[in-house]
Amino acid sequence: MNRAYIPGIIAMAAIVVASNILVQFLFGQWLTWGAFTYPLAFLVTDIMNRIYGAPAARKVVLAGFVAGVICSLIGTQIMGEFGPLVTFRIAVASGVAFLTAQLLDVAIFSALRNGAWWRAPLASTLVSSSVDTILFFSIAFSGALSFIHPATDVSWASEALPLLGFGPVVPLWISLAVADWSVKLLLALTALIPFRAITRHFI
């Protein structure tokens, strides 16, 4: 493996591990601290893609996926107040969402890489992070997908509440997803600053 990829691999693995830890700690009513670190994974992927190309970015994504699987395996063995810290559904949701969204990010970025410098990272992150949110929250918490693992009780996530506390009445997991998605969108815009600052020295 190219040694130049190592910083990206380390950064991705660190983000995944940190996010898996921080997701255990609430930030307000709708978010966890992990919501603020996980979107940085898209920044790492885009930087690697811009500097070294899609093959390098996919290697970094694979490293992040492996780190996520290890975290999930560890989490399933740690018992919290309401059972394992990571349930089977959350483990599946996390893996599917991460791999699908990150590879989609690589594909979109590659298709737009010859345009304005900001177009590829912004478009790829906005689309892929939206897909990530939809896949994770629906697989992990939607009652319609309970067949994935019937033994996992996610009835609490289907409690009907106003969206983010003031909107139309929806299942709780929808509010959690919308809050998470909003943070991803905000960070997608903010991440353009470090993306430009880092990549302009290499290309």
N, C-alpha and C positions, 0 to 999 in steps of 0.2 A: 504493500500500500504506500502511496505517495506520502512522505512525511509532512508535506504541506497541508494535508487534510487533517492532521492530528488536532490542531487547535479547534477546528470546527466540530470534530467528533467529541472532544472533551466538553466544549461549550454546550452542545446538544444534550449530551448525557447529563451534565450538571443541571440544565434547565428541567429536564424530565424528572430527575431525582428530586430536585427542590420543589417542583410543582406537586409531586406525589406526596411530599411531606406537608407542604403548606395548604393543600386542599383539606386537611383535617381541621384547619382553624378558620372560623367564620370572620368575615368582614362585613359588618352590617347584617341586614336581614336576608339578602338575596345572593351574596357572594362569599367566596372564600379567598384567602390570600393567594391561593394557587392561580386564581383567575388573572392575576397581574404578572405572573412569571411565565406561565405556559405560552402565551402568544409570542414570547421572544423566540420560540422555536422556529417560527416562520421567518423571523429576521435572520437567524443563523442559516437556514436553508437558502434564502435569497442571496445572502452574501456569498456563500459558497458557489451558488449557481452563477452569479455574475463574474466571480474571479476565476473559477476553475471549470465551470460548465456543469451540465446536467448530470453526467456520470458521478462526479464528485459529490454533488448535492444528494444524489440518491444513496451514496455510501453513508453520508452523515445521517440521513433519514433512517437507514437501517440500524445504525448505531443507537439512535434514539428509541427506535422500536424495541430493540433488545433490552435497553435499559428500562423501558416501560414494562416489559414482560417480567423482568426480574423484580421490579418494584411491586408488581401485582402479585407475583408468587409469594413474596415476603408478606405483603399486606393481608393475604388470605389466611396466613398463619398467626396473625396478631389479633387477639380478641379485644374488642372494645366493649362499651356499655351495652350496645345493641347487637353484638355479634362480631364477625370478622370485619376488620377495617376496610377490606376490599372484598365485595361479593363477586360471585361468578359473573353476574350481569355487568357490573361495573368494569371488571377486567376485560370482558369481551368488548364492551362499548369503547373503552379506552384504546384498546389495540386496533379495532376496526377504524375508529374515527381518526386516530393519529396517522396510521399508514395510508388510508385513503386520501385524507386531506393534504398530507405532506407531498405525496406523489402527484396529486393534482396541482399543487402549488408549483412543483418543479416543471410540470408540463406546460402550465399557463405561462410561467415566467419565460421558459424557453421559446415559446411561440411569439412572445412580445419583446424579447431581449434587444432587438435592433431598433426599437422606437425610442422615444424620450426616456431619459434615465429613470424617471419616477414611475413610468407607466407599468413596466413589468412587475416591480415589487408591490406596487399598490393594488393592481388588478388581481394578481395571483394571491395576495394575502387576503383581500376582501372576499374573494370567491371561496378559497379553500378554508378559511376560518369559519365562514358561514356553514359550509358543508360539515366541518368538524363539529360545530355546535349542534346541528340538526342530528347527525348520526349519534353523537355521544349521549345527549339527553334523551332522545327517543329510545335508543337501545337500552339504556340504563334504567329508565324510569317509566316509560309509557306502559299503561295497563294493557294496551292492545298488543304489546310484544311480550307479555308475561310468559308465553310458551317457551321463550329462550331458556328460562330456568324457573319453573313454577314454584320451586321451594324458596326463592328469594322474595321476601315480602317488601313490596314497594308501594303499598297502599297509602302510606303517608304522603307520597309524592303526587297522588291523585286528588288530594284535598282541594275542594273548590274554593278559590280565593280571588279577590280582585287582582288583576294583572299589576304586578309591582306595587300593590297596595291601593291603587286608585283607578285602575282600568276595568274593563269587562271581566266578569267572573270566568276564570280558566283554572285548569289543574295547576297545582303548585309548581310542578316541574317546568311548566311553560314560563312562569315568571323567572325561575332560576336560569332557564336557557336564554331568555331575552336579556337579562342582566349580564350574563356571561358574554353574550354576543356583542352587547354594547361596548363592553370593555375591549373586546378584540378589535372592534372597528376603530375605537379611539387610539389604541396602541398601533394599529396598522398605519395610521396617519403620523403618529409621533415617531414611529420607527424609521420613517424616511430620512430623518436627520442623521442618526448613526449609520444608516445604510449608505448614504451619500458620503459621509465623512470617512468611512472605512474603505469603500470601494474606489473612491477617486484616486487613491494612492497606488492602486494596482492596475488600473486600466487607463 
